[in-house]
Amino acid sequence: MFDLSQRQERIVEIVRKQEPITGEKIAEILKVTRAALRPDLAILTMSGYLEAKPRVGYTYKSEGFHNAIRRILNQYRVKDVKSMPVVISETSNIYDAIVTLFTEDTGTIYVVDDDNYLTGVVSRKDFLKTTLGRTDLFKVPVSVIMTRMPNVVTCNPEDKVVDAAKKIVNHEIDSLPVVKVFVGDPGEEKLEVVGRFTKTNITRLFLDLAYKNNKKEG
Ligand code: ADP
């Protein structure tokens, strides 16, 4: 994929709305000669935006366009965009967890056991919920209010960004702990937290793709 010129974008728009349309007709709408349009039409057909059908005219290849977007997005893995995780011990009290939320400037904290394996997730809404009751913030450990395993939705560094993004949308959450899985006792999985995958990571990738050269394509 590459940037289209303004005129090429106009041509794509015209074909999208009026397909099938002949080269002569496009030239007429743009008030240029057919010959002047030839290089643009060649680029647009070669790069898969338009299809030239003999005796019919140009049609818009939405399939090709969407396939190109999918192909680019599918190149990105969670490890390419993830952030550092914010982690606390499950024995920390709720007050300290709230302080961590502010000092680390995050909305979600991952909770780990003594061996540093993931046991839960605690976020802004969980803290707000505790303010509705009479919980002693200094006494009650964060493990009491967290969402705990096995209900925590996670992803792996090698997962595709699109698959992890799907989990965020389907579960209506802000982030996923990025984990490495260790198989302990038979059937028991231990999860080491190696990062955090957030809505901000997705937004940043979106902007990178819009404004920078696509590093994956060189
Ligand atoms: P916020 O509380 O800031 O709205 P979320 O929408 O992410 O943030 O969290 C809403 C609820 O989902 C909370 O109860 C939180 O514990 C839980 N939650 C957050 N992240 C996850 C996750 N990755 N897996 C399972 N539950 C989660």
Residues whose N, C-alpha, C, O or C-beta is under 5 A from the ligand:
A	BS01	ADP	G107 V121 V122 S123 R124 K125 D126 T147 N151 V152 V153 E172 I173 D174 S175 L176 P177
